[in-house]
Amino acid sequence: MQVLSSFLHIDKNDTSPVYLQIGNQLMGLVKAGTLPAGYRLPSTRQLALSLSVHRKTVIRAYDELLAQGWLESQTGSGTFVARHLPAFKPQALTPGFTNAAQIAGFNIQTATHLHRKVALNNTLLHLDDGFPDTRLAPVLDMSRAYRTQLLTGNPYTRLGYGDTRGSVWLREELATYLNQTRGLHITPANIILVRGTVMGLYLACTGLLQAGDTVVTGEPGWMGAQMNILQAGANLIKIPVDEYGLDIDELDQLCRQQPVRMVYVTSHHHYPTTVALRADRRVQLLALAQKHGFIIFEDDYDYDFHYQNKPLMPLASADEAGMVLYCGSFSKTISPAIRVGYLVGAENVIEHLARLRRIVDRQGDTLLENAVAELLQNGIIQRHLRKSLRVYRQRRDVFCDLMNSQLHHHVQFKVPDGGLAVWTQFDQHIDLTKLSQSALKQGLYLDGESVDSNTIRLGFASSTVEELALSVEILAKLLGDI
C-alpha cells in the first residue's frame, strides 16, 4: 500500500478532477509494467487514507478503470490489475515522466513542399503580404448578426447539420452579389462555400486532378497554390508572368506539346506582382481552355480593391463553356479570421466537390455563413468595401510617395492599380533576409516571399498613414547604414 501510494501524486492546482488524476496515474503504472497483470490493489479505504482523499474519490477512480477494462474486481478478494492484459515490459519511472510523446513511434514521409513557414506577426508596425486593416472591419454589425443567428429560429435546424455546399441563404445572396458585381450568370447551385481560397483550391486539386496530371502556374507565383498542386501528385509547370500577366503564347506552345489539366491564375491582381491579365490574353486563355479541355482555376482574392477605373471582369464572367472555377473569400474583404469563401463552377462540378467536402469538413460554420448573408442582404459589406477602398487608396498613395522620397536609391516599384501591396524590387546588394531581421529588432515586420529578383511584396493596407511613415523611416535608416 505504501509502495503504491508513493507513486501517486495529487496536484491541487491541476484542473483535472482528483479521481481522474488517480485513475490516469494508475493506468500509467500498468502501461509502464510497474503494476503487472493480477496485481492486487489496496482497498479503497486504505488508498484513500494513504493519499488523504475521500474514499468515494478512490472508488470513483477504481470504477473508471474497471469500466475501461484496466482493472477487475473479485467479490470477497479485492480489486486487481486485469489478468487479460498483455505483459508490459517494466520501465523505470523517472521524475517528470509524461505520457505525451514528442516523437511518434512510427515513420512519417515528409514532403518538402509542405515545409513553408506560417507567417505570424504581433509587432505594432508591419509591411505585410497584403492584409486588410481589421480595425476597419464591421465587427459590431457582425457580432449582432451572429448573435441573431445564434438565438433565433428553429434550434434543430439552426444548430444542426446542414447542406455540405454551405448555407442556402448565403449562396443565394452570393449569387445575386456576384452577378451584380462580377458579371456572372449563376444560381446558388453553382456555389459551394469553403473556409477560404486555400480550401477551395484543395478541393479542386484533390477532386479533379490525378497523379501525373500537368498543372500550370505563373512564375513568380503563390506558394500556397503550388503546395496544393504538388500534394495532389500533379506535375507543376511554371510559365513566365510579365507586365501584362501570364504569358499565354508560351501556354499555347505547351498545350501543343502535352496535355494540360489545369491552369491556376490570379487574373485580376496577379500574386505576387499585382499586374492584371490583359484583355486580349483573357480571351486567348478562355479559347485555349475550350480547345484543349483544361480547367482554369481563377483565384480572385482581392477583386474589390481596384483604384483606377472599373476593374476588368473575371474570366468566369465570359466563360460560356464551363471551363472556369472561380474562387474568392471574405478574408481580404473583412478579416482573415472570417473563414468564409466561395467556389463557383458548373453545377455538376459543385456537386462532385460537395461530396468530397463531406469527408473533409462535412460543412462550414452555418451560423457565421448566415451572419455574412445578413450583412450582404443589408448592404453592410458593400458599404464597408466602399469605405475601405477610399482608405486603402489614400494609404497606397502615401506609401508610394514615402518610398519615392526616402527609399528611391534602394528600391524600384510601380504604383499598383489595385490590391493591398506594392511589388518592390530592392538593389541586388541588399540582403532581404538580414534586412527583415534588422527591421524586426526595430519593431517592423516585413513579410512576403522573396524571389530571385530580390523582390518582395510590401503591404500598405493594414497600416495607418502614421504607421506607414514610421515604417518607411525605419527602412530608410536601415538601408542608409548598409
N, C-alpha and C positions, 0 to 999 in steps of 0.2 A: 504493500500500500504506500509506504513512504517512498519507495523507489519510483513508482509510477507518478505520484504527485509531484516529485521533484522535476519531472519533465514538463509539467503543465503550469502555464503562467497566465494569470488573469490580468489583462490590461484594462484598467478602469477608464482610460482615455480613448479606448477603441470604441468606435461607433457600433461594432457588431455586438449582438446580444451575448451575454456570458455563456449561455448554453451552446451557442454556435462556436465560440472560441474553444470550449472544452471538446466539443464533438470534432471540430476540424483538427485539433491537435492530436486527439486520439487516433483519428483516421491517418494522420501523417505518421504517427508512430507505427501503425500497422504497415503502411506502404514502405516505410524505411526498414522493415524487418525487425524492429526493436520489440514489437509485440507479435509473437508468432501465432499461427492458427492454433486454436484450442486454449490459448492463454486465458486464465480466469481473472476477470477484473474484480477489483474490490467492490463491496456493496455500495449502493448509492449513499447510504448513511455514512460509511467510513470515508468515502472520497469527498463528500460534502464537508465533513469535519476537517479533513486534511487541507482542503482548499479554502476553508472559511466562507463557504457559499451555502445557500439554502438547498436542502435536499431535493426539492422539486426542480431546481435548476439542473442537477446532475441527472435526475430521472428523465428530464426532457432531452438532455444530450444523449443519454443511452437510447431512448426511444427513437430519436432521429437516426442513429446508426443502426438500430435494429431494423427500422423501416428500409434503409438503404442496403441491408444485407451484409454490413461490415461486422455486426455482432449477432449472436444468437443467445436465447435465454432458455435455461432448463429449470423447470419448476422444482424447487427444493434444493437445487445445486448452485444457482447463481447465473451470472452473465459472462459469456466467453467470446473471445475473438472467433468469428465464424470458421468452422473447420473445413468448409468447402473452398476457402480462399487458397490460391496458389501460394507456394512458398516464396516469400520475398527474400532477396539476398540482403543480409544485415548490412546496414550502413552506419558509419559513425555519425552521430549527431553533433553538429558544430554550432557554436554560438551564432545567432543571426540567421540560422537556416531558414530558407523560404522556398515555397513550392513554385514561385513564379520563375519560370525558365527564361533566360535571356537568349540562349541559343537553342534552336529547335533540334530535336533528336533525329531529324530526317533531312535529306538533301533538298536544296532549293536551286533550281536552274534560273539564274538571274539573266535578265535581258538588259543589254546596255542602253537600249532606247528608253528604258524606264528611269534611268538614273538622271533625273532632272530635278534640280533644286527647287523647292517650293518657296516662292517669294513671300516672306513675312517681314513686316515693317512696322515699327512703333515709334519712329522718330517724328519730331514736330515738322521738319522740313523734308520734302520728298519730290524728286523729279522722277516719277514712276513710269510704268509701261504704258500709261494712258488710262488712268482710272477716273471715274466721276467723283465729284465732291459730294460725299454722303451728307454733308451739313445742309445741302440744298434739298435733300430728299423729303417728300411729303410724309414724314413719319407720323404726324398726328392724324392725318387722313387715313393712312394705312392702318394705324392702331385701331381707329374707330371702325373701319371696315372689317378688320379681322375679328374684333370683339363682336360685331354684329353677326358674322358668320358662325362664331363660336357659340352664341347664346340663343339664336333664333332659328325657328324651323324645326322640322321633324328630326330628333336626335338620332334615330336609327339610320336615316339617310345621311344626315349631316356628318355624323362621326363614324360612319360605316365604310364598307368597301365601295369603290366607285369604278367608273369606266377606266380601263387601262390606258386609253387615249387621253385621259385627263378630264377636268371639269367641262361639262357641256356648256355651261354659261360662258366660261372664258373662251372656249373655242368659237362660240357664236360671236362674242364681242371682238375677238381677234380677226375673224373672217371679215367682219364689217370694217374694222380698223385698217387691216392690211389692204383690203380692196380700195379703200379711200386714199390711203397714203402711199401705197406702193404700186398701184395699178394692177393688182392681182385680180383673178376671177375665180374665187374659191368659195367653198362652203365649209362648215365645221368638219365634214367628213374628210377634208383634205389636210387636217391638222392633227398632230399628236403633240401633247405638251410634254416637255422634258425639263430637267433641272438646270439646263444651261446648254450652250453650244457644244461643250465637250461631250455631254451625254448624247446629244443629237448625232454628233459625229461618230461616237462609239456605236450607237445602234445601227447607223448606216454602214459602217465598216464591218461590224460583226454580222449583220443580217444580209448584206448584199455583196460582200467580197468573198472570194475563195482564195485559199493559199496559192500563191503564184500569180494572181492577177496583177496587172500593171496599173498603178495609180500615179497620176502626175500632179505635182505641186509646183509653185513658183519658187525661184531662188533669188534673193533670200525669202524665207518663208517662216511659218509659225511652227514651232517645235511641237506644240500640243497636237496639231493635225498629223504631223509626221509620226508621232508616237502611236496614235490610233491606227494609222495605216500599217505600220510595221507590226503592231500587236496582232493584227488580223492575218498576218502572214503574207501580205501583199508585197510586190516589188515596187519600191519607191523610185520614181524618176523625177528629177528636178530640171525645169527649164527656166531660162532667164526671165527676169522682170525688169523692164526698162521704164522710162518716164511715162510711158503710155500703158503700163500694166503688163500682163502676161504676154509673152511672145507667141502669138497664135500661129505664125508661119512655121516656127520650129515644132509646135504641137502637130501641125498638119503633116510635116515630114515624118514625125514619129509615128503617127497613125498609119501612114503608108507602109511603115516597116514592120509594125507589130500591133496586135490588138491592145486597146486601152479600155479598161473597165470603168475608171472614174477619174475625173479631174476636179481637184479641190481648188477653189478660187475665192478670194475676197475681192469682189469686183468693184465695190464702191470706194473703200479706202483700203488698198492692199496692205496686209500686215507683213512686214513692219514698215514699209516705205511710205505709206499713206497715199500713194498715187491711185487715180481712178482708171479703170479699164476703159479705154477709148471706145466711142460708139461703134466704129467700124469693126473693131475687134470683138465686140459683144455679138454683133451679127455673125461674124465668122465662127465664133465659138459655138453658138447655137446651131449653125449649119453643120459644123463638124460633128457635133454630138448626135444630130439626127442621122447623118450619113454613116457614121461608124458605130453608133449604138452605145456610146459611153454615157455614164451618169455625170452630171455636173452637180457637185455639192457647192452651193453658193452660201458662204458664211458672210452674213451681212451684220456684223457685230456692232457697228455704230452708224447705221444709215441716217439716223435722225440728226446727226451733228454735222451739218454742211453749212459753210459760212458765206458762200458766194450766191449764185443764183439757185434755182430749184435743182436739186441733185438729179442725176440720171436715174431712171427707174431700174429696178433689179432685172437681172436676166430672166427671173421667173415670170415677170410681167409680160414678156414677149415669147414665152415658151408655149408653143402650140402642140408639141409632140410628147409632152410629159417626160422630158429628159432631166429636168432640174429638181433638185431637193433644196428648198430654201430654208435657211436656219437663222434664227435670231433669238435674243433674250432681253430681259429687263435688267441685266447686270450693269450695263452702262447707262441705261435709262434712269434707274433708281439707285441701285446699290448691288455690289457683288454678293451681298448676303441674301438678297431676294432671289432664291434659286427657282426662277420660273423662266422657261424658254419655250420655243415652239419650232417644230419641224413641219414644213409644208411640202406636200407631194401629191402624186396621183393617189386616188382612193385605195387601190389595191396594194400600193407600197405602204401606205399608212397602216392598213390592216395587218400586213405582214410584220411591220416593225412593232406594232402594238402587241402581237403575240410574243415577240422576243422581249419586249419591255416587261412583260408579265413575270418572266423568270429572273429579271434583273432587279426590278424595283416595285413590281406589282402596280403601283400607281403613285402619283405625286402627292403633294400636300394639298388636299382638296380645299381646306379652309383658306390657305394662302392663295390658291388659284382663284377661288371665288371672291376673295378680297380684292385681288387685282382686277377681276372682271367688274366689280363695283366701281373701282377707280376709273376704269376705261369708260364705263357706261355714263358716269357722271362728269366726264371730261377733265378729271383731276390730273391724270397722267399727261394729257395733251397740254394743259396749262403749264404743268411742271416742265415739259420739254421746251415750250416757248421761252420760259424764263431762263432755263439752263442754257439754251442756245445763245441768248444775249450775253449771259455772264461768261460763258466759255469763249465766245468771240472776243470779248474785251481782254480776257486773260491771254488768249493766243497773241493778240496784237501787242500787249505789254511785254510778254515774254520774248517775242521775236525782236522787239525794239531793244530790250535789255541785252540780248545776246549780240545783236549788231553793234551796240555801243561799247560793251565791255568784254566780249569774247571773240571779236571778229578776227583777231590774229591767230586764233587757235581752232576755230570751227567753221564749217560751211554747212548751209542748210537752205531749204526752200520753204517759204511760208506755206503751210498746208492749207488747201481749200476746205478741209474738213477734218474730223477726227479729234482726238484728245491728246495728241502727242506730236512732237516735231522730230523728224528723222534727221539726225545730226551726225555729221562726219567730223571727227577730230583729226588733227595733224597726226601723221604716222609715227612721229617720235613720242607721242603721248601714250603711256601705258594706262589703258582704261581700267584695268583691274586695280592698279595701285591708286589711280585717281579716285575710284569708288571707295577704296578702303580709307584713304585720307579724308574724303568728304564725310564718311560715316563718323569718323572721330570728331568732326566739326558739327555733327548733328544733322547732316544732309544725306538722305538716302537716294542713290542712283539705281535705277532698275533698267531692265532691257538686256537682251542677249546680243553681245557684240558679234559682228561678222568680220570677215577678212578685211573689209574696207575700213576697219576701225570706226564703225558707225553704230550708234545706239539710238533708241527712242528716249526722248525726254518729255515726260508727260507734264502738261501745264494745268489741266482742268481741275485737279484735286487741290490746288493751292490758290490762296487769295493773291491779289496783286502785291500785297506787302510781303507775303511768304515767298513769292517768286523773286522779288527784289533781293531778299536776304539770300536765297539760294544761288542766284547768279553772282552775288557779291562773294560768297564762299568759293564758288568755282573760279572766279576771276583771280582771287588771291592764290588759290592752289596752283592754277595754271601759270600765274606770274612767277611763282617760286621754282618752276621747272627749268 
